[in-house]
Structures are given as C-alpha cells and as structure tokens.
Amino acid sequence: MYKLPFEVPAMTYAEALAHVRGALRFGIEPLLETVEDMLAELGDPDLAFECVQVAGTNGKTSTARYTAAILSGEGLGVALYTSPELVSYTERLEVRGAPVSQEAFSHGVSAAKVAGERVNKRRAAAGERPYDITEFDTLTVAAMVVFAEAGVDVAVLECGMGGRWDATSAAKSIRSVAVTGIGLDHMRILGDTLEEIAGEKAAIIKPGRTCVLGAGTASPATVERVFLDQARAAGVEPVRPEFQITKRPHRLGAPLELDVATPRKTYAELAALKPAYQAQNIACAVALCECYLGRTLNEDALFTSVVQCPTPGRFQLLRPDPPVLIDACHNPQSVEAFLSALSDVAPNRAERPVLLAAVLSDKDVNGIVSLLAAAFPRVAVTQTASPRALPAPELARAFAAAGSELAGTYPTVEAAASALCGESYVACGSITLAGELAGLFR
C-alpha cells in the first residue's frame, strides 16, 4: 500500500478550494516536468496502480465514465479522474464509483501543495526558475495521491485538454489510451487547425501502449493521417471500434433507449438508456477496456455496467414533470450531436419547449447560436457565474440576429430557473449552465 513519504498538514475543504482556485488556470509554458517532479517528490503515487487515458474534443468524459464502469464490472477496483465538475470539485475524483469525500480531496490537495512548494524551493536554491503550478497540475497530483492511498487497481484519466502536455500524461503507469475525436476547441493553446490539434492529442500514443481511435478521429483524411502516422511511429496497431445503432421513438421526458450492437458475436446487444450520440462513446469504451485487459469482456457484466453508468450533465433529465432536460454541449460539434438525440424524442420543432441557453465567450458563439436558433421555437438566455460567461444581453442579441423569438433574458441561472419553474425547458450551451442547474435541482 502506498504511503506518503512525509507528513502533510491538515487542510479544510474551504482551504483546499481556495488553494485550487487561486492557482493559475494555465501555465506560461506547457511542462510535464512540473507534475513529474511533484509526483516524484511524493514517492511516485502513480506507480501504485495502472492507468488508462482518454483524450478528445468531444465525448471523452462519457467515454471515461463508461470505461470506469466497465472495468469495475470486471471486478477491478477503479478510480476515475474527470473534468470539469458539474457541482462540486470532489466530483472530479471518484473511487469505486463514488466521488471522494471532502476530507480525502483536501488531503490530496494538501499533499500536492507541499510537493509543489518543496520542488520549487529546491529549484530556487539551484538558481532555476520555479514552476508555474496550475489548477490542473494540483488536482492531477492530488488525484494520484488519493487513488494510491485508496488502493485502486486502475485509474481512468480524462485529459483536461490536448494530450502532449496534459498533466495526466505525467502518469508513468499508462497502459492503454483512447482518442474519441477532434474538433476546434482550445485553439489558443492547442493550435489553429484540426491537424495541429490532432497532433497534440495523438502524442499520447506511445510505444508499449494499446490504442483505440474513436469514430471522430477518422475524418477528415488529413486528421486520420496524423493519428495513423503517430501510431506507426510508436509501433502501435490502433483499434477502431465499430458499432451500429437502432433508435426507438420516445417522447420528451421518457427514458430514451438505444440499441448498440457490437460487431463481434461474443457480445449481446447493449441496451443503454442513453441518447444516440453515446453509441460511439460506448463502443470506444468497450474497445479500450478490451485493449487494457487483453481479452473479451463478460457479456452480462458489460450489459449491466453500461446500462447503470451515470453520465451527469449529458442528456440528463433533472425533472420529469414538467420535463427539464440539460446537456453540457458547448461547441458546434457537441451541439449537433445533442440536437440529433433531441430529434429522437421531440422531432417536431414547433412542439419543443423553450430553450434556456448560456454560452462562454471563448467558444464559437455564432456557431452554437445558429444551430440552437434553428432547433427551438423560443429561446431564453442567461449567463453563468463563470468569469468567461458571455453576458446575457449580448447572447440575446446573437439569438435575435439569428431569428429567434426571445422568451426572456435573465442575469443569473437561478433567476432563469425561478422564472421557468412552472414550465418545461431544455438547457444547453455550456458545461457551467448544466452544472449550475444540476446544483439547483439537488
């Protein structure tokens, strides 16, 4: 069992949150050495378990969750590291299917804080520039400590962004990786083209690792070439999961069933109470688990794991009557996937409920607005508490320019939820909107 090589001071949850939120969001320059040195200072907690890593622009959180659920169903002690949280920071760290306690979270953050201070003190004494320790660096190191102390067998790590310089890539025990797909996101950091972004994500494909390439990596051909070239250079034969889906019509508010048929006869049909866009994520997770385990999966356990796997904020029904549906789609690609799933339960645009939208200012606002405006007869807008939130009046103007009938403009999510409390609505456009609404409905 892993044990910290030195004592760390007790830290309250409030103190842990203050430290995490006070850290840099991004460093001046991307460095894996920051996390690598912090982990080494802590006695390499990442070597106490094995890891699988999931990267991608869209679908990576769901794929990571399905992967963790499937591996757990195979009898392994599984940890899960995802981001961002919907409501509480503790949701980013899960052990054996549940978010860690505030005490465990705070202990991990305290260990990461001390490790960073010790590393930078030593660097300063040697005349070297101290590391810029970011929020994600801190949380990743904290997760490794918490997972090691919990004695898990394997951790599923979701990349925060990119892959090459992502903090999760500092883990030394990564055995299998998956890339779900590519889109234009975090362009200021990852690159201006799909090919440049693909290169950053493809960097997690390394010698000695098995690799799964999701459906979103196959086009355009120039993007696919980036992944295939990286795999060839690493001596890795990538696995391409195949799937087919059969949709069943449902009304909004009723469970949406999705038949996912895998290509091998060893699997029975998987019936998941999930939207259609989860099909490729389920298929990717199945392939990743097979690659990691080196064998086929138990059919009965697989069925149960997929059906019972929660995907918070992804086509999630917060209230059945009148229905309130949230989705964390936040770029044009994920919005298109969400609208495709919505058409299965509410095909008639004129009969759809009001849309409640909030968008972050650093996203493709016009791309998101144009898709949503065409899909809903009425739109209400709000802004989240995120410092990156697009002001509600500005978002309202964007929807008006796109031809939407505006049903209201609200300064906060809470105000919007209060105004819409007696009617059905669909909320999407940003992860923070889904999170704030989920918090209000708890």
Number of C-alpha atoms within 10 A of each C-alpha: 9 18 14 15 10 11 10 16 10 13 18 15 19 11 14 22 16 11 16 20 12 11 16 15 14 14 15 11 9 14 18 16 13 21 27 21 19 26 26 13 20 22 17 22 25 26 16 22 21 19 24 27 27 31 29 28 25 22 25 27 26 24 31 31 25 29 32 31 29 28 28 20 20 16 10 15 19 27 32 27 28 21 18 15 16 21 17 12 19 20 20 21 27 22 21 18 17 12 19 22 15 17 15 22 26 24 22 25 28 23 27 28 22 18 23 26 16 15 17 21 15 13 14 13 10 9 9 11 11 16 20 19 23 21 17 22 29 26 24 30 30 24 30 27 28 26 30 23 17 19 16 19 18 25 30 28 30 28 29 22 21 26 26 21 21 23 27 31 22 23 23 16 17 26 19 25 27 30 31 27 23 27 20 20 23 15 15 8 13 21 17 13 14 19 21 16 26 28 22 19 29 27 18 28 28 20 14 12 21 24 28 26 25 28 19 19 25 18 13 12 10 13 22 18 17 21 23 19 14 17 22 14 12 15 15 18 13 20 16 17 20 16 17 12 15 12 14 12 13 16 13 22 19 12 15 21 18 22 19 22 19 21 14 10 8 11 16 16 15 22 16 23 18 23 22 24 20 24 24 22 26 27 24 31 30 23 25 32 24 19 22 19 14 10 9 14 19 14 14 12 16 21 18 16 22 23 16 12 19 17 16 19 24 23 24 19 20 19 14 13 11 14 18 22 26 28 23 23 27 23 23 23 17 20 22 16 16 21 18 16 20 24 17 18 19 19 18 12 14 11 10 20 20 20 25 27 28 30 30 23 15 13 21 15 20 15 13 24 26 17 16 23 20 14 20 21 19 21 25 25 27 27 28 26 12 12 10 13 20 19 20 22 15 15 25 25 14 17 26 15 13 16 13 22 16 17 14 16 20 20 15 19 23 17 13 20 19 11 12 16 12 11 13 19 22 21 23 26 27 24 22 26 32 29 21 18 23 18 13 12 10 7
